[in-house]
Amino acid sequence: MVVAGCCWAILCSWRLARADYLFRQDTKASIRQAISMVSDDSAFYLRLAELDPTDAQMLLSTAVHLNRYNAQAEIELGLQYEAEGEFGRAEQRFLRAFAVDRTYLSRWSLASFYFRRGNEKEFWRWARKAAEMPSDSTGPLFELCWRITPDVNEITQRIVNDDPKLLRQYLDFVLSKGQASAAAEIATRIIQHGDPNTDTPRMFAAINHLIAENEGGSAEAIWSALIAKHWVVADTAWPDNPNFSREPLPVRFDWTLPSNTGVQSVPGRFGLETEFSGLEPEECTIAEQAIVLGPGNYQLDSFYRTEGIAAGTGLQWQVIAAGTGMILAESSDLSSESPTQAKMRFSIPPGISLAYLRLIYRRALGTSPISGSLVISSVQIHALS
């Protein structure tokens, strides 16, 4: 009897292993063979229903009968009934799926079912429940909400909570819909409830996206929240990092130092140190920062010195209106072998919410490319009364 029992156990183990092997072949024929060997595995029937739609309803019913906790089979069976117009039976199956498995999938399935049925009350109820347990891909839920109402404020009020996982995905959604104010609000909530180690790069990306869309006010709101919560080391005045004493952050509200042939710019202990080899382009940007200033009159003060760069050869500051590219002001050329202060007055007209402070080289007509160095020790902007 002991020997017979051992042989039976070995046979059963072999059958289970063989059935599992056949199941992993993932063809209709192989899964049918697996079922012939192990007929009580709910997962086998569920997968076969996906591969063989002609018998899907029978197979799914069997899967549910074998395992009443198989929420995926309940959902698939609900979709089968819905496709056949049996909406009451479909609804029952979706609700049963939720009863045995209260994860995002069952909640999403109910929300999308009620969306298709045009039942807004139940849709919002289940959309809110789905948002309470977001998946790694909650975007389709937001899209359904948007199709119900393209009012991002209403969507936010109805389903959005303070779960950082949900907020991160919702931020991407509102940015994709061009909702700048909502993006600033959601980003601020992420800063309140999220993790600076993982979310700071996302905030930088959001700021850069809004700057690219000329949404200076919304971008500044996120930037200010980052500074207030000490997620970044930055200055509250413009420009940020005025002495180039810190390595620039990867955000447009700090310095961008473009790479140019024949030009090397690095923040050093004396400020921004730039070397020109004489092989630089005819025109190039050396440093740039996005700034947000209200309408009014301002003065830029820049302390600098040059070496080997003659007067009138094309180094200067500019203030550019974002969006239009209109030059609001240009400084005189920077050239001085001794430390010097350069001043530039400019005005921000109404309607300009974002500007760029830009240090450029533009070779003047009749001059040779410059070869020498420039050190900007500091640059500051202050309002004029």
Residue, then its C-alpha position, 0 to 999 in steps of 0.5 A: m500500500v505504501v508503494a502504491g501510494c508513492c506511485w500514485a503521488i508520483l503520477c499526480s505530480w507528473r500530471l500537474a507538472r505536465a499540465d503546467y508545461l502544456f499551459r505555458q505553451d499558451t495555445k488552444a490545443s496545449i491548454r485543452q490537453a492541460i485541461s484533460m489532465v487537470s480538469d479543476d484548474s480555473a486559470f486554465y479555463l480562463r486562458l482558453a476562453e481568451l484564446d477561443p472566443t467561440d466557447a468563451q461563455m461556457l469556459l468562463s462559467t466553468a472557471v467561475h464554478l471552479n473558483r468563485y474568487n476568480a474575479q478576472a473570470e467574473i469580469e470577462l463573463g460580464l463582458q460576454y453578457e454585455a456584448e449579448g445585450e444582457f445588461g442585468r446579468a453583466e452588472q451582476r457579474f461585475l458586482r460579484a467580481f468586486a465582492v470577491d476582489r476589491t482591487y482596482l480592476s473590479r472597480w474600473s470594470l464597474a466604472s467603465f460598464y456604467f460609463r457605457r450604459g450612460n449611468e453617470k451617477e453610478f459611473w462617478r461612484w465607481a470612478r471615485k472608488a477606483a481612484e481610491m486604489p489606483s493602478d500603475s495605469t489609471g490614465p484610461l479612468f481619467e479619459l472616461c471622466w474627461r469624456i463625461t465632462p471636460d471640466v478638470n475642476e469637476i473631475t478633481q473634486r469628484i475623484v481625486n484624493d491625496d494618494p501620491k500614486l494617483l496624483r502623479q498620474y493625474l498630473d501627467f493627464v492634466l498636463s496632456k490636456g493643457q490644463a496649466s492651473a490644474a497642473a500647478e494645483i496637483a503638483t503642489r499637492i504632490i509636494q505636500h504628500g509625495d516623496p522629494n527623492t522620487d517626485t522632484p524630477r517629476m516636478f522639474a519636468a512639469i515646470n519645464h513643460l509649462i515653461a515650454e507652453n508659456e505658462g509662467g505663472s503656473a510654472e512659478a507656483i510649482w517652483s515656489a512650492l518646491i522652495a517652500k518645502h525645501w525640496v530644492v536649494a534655490d533663491t526666491a529672487w530672480p535670477d536663481n543662483p545669481n552667483f553660479s555658486r551651485e551646480p545648476l538644477p535640471v529645470r528652466f528656472d535655474w541656469t541652462l548652459p548649452s553645449n557649443t563648439g569652441v565654447q566651454s562654460v562651467p560654474g566655478r568658484f569665481g562665478l560662471e567661467t567661459e572659455f572661447s577657443g575662436l572656433e565658436p559659432e557665429e551666434c550662440t547662447i552661453a547661459e539662459q534662465a527663465i524668469v517670471l516678473g510682473p509688468g514694470n521697470y527693472q534693472l539688471d546688474s552684472f559683475y564680470r571681467t574678460e580676458g583677451i576679448a576686445a570691445g564690440t565683439g558680440l558678448q551681451w545680455q538679453v531679455i527675451a519675451a517667451g512665446t513671441g521671442m521679442i527682444l525686450a532689452e540688450s546690454s552693451d557688449l561685455s569687455s573689460e580686463s578688470p572687474t566691472q559692473a554692467k547695467m541694463r534697464f528693461s521693461i516687462p509689458p502687460g501680458i508677458s508672463l514669462a521671459y528669458l534672461r540670456l547671455i549670448y555671443r553674436r559675432a559683430l560684422g567685421t570682427s574675428p571670432i573671439s578667443g579669450s575668457l569671460v567670468i560672470s561673478s554675479v547677475q541680479i535683477h531689481a525693480l525700479s520705482 
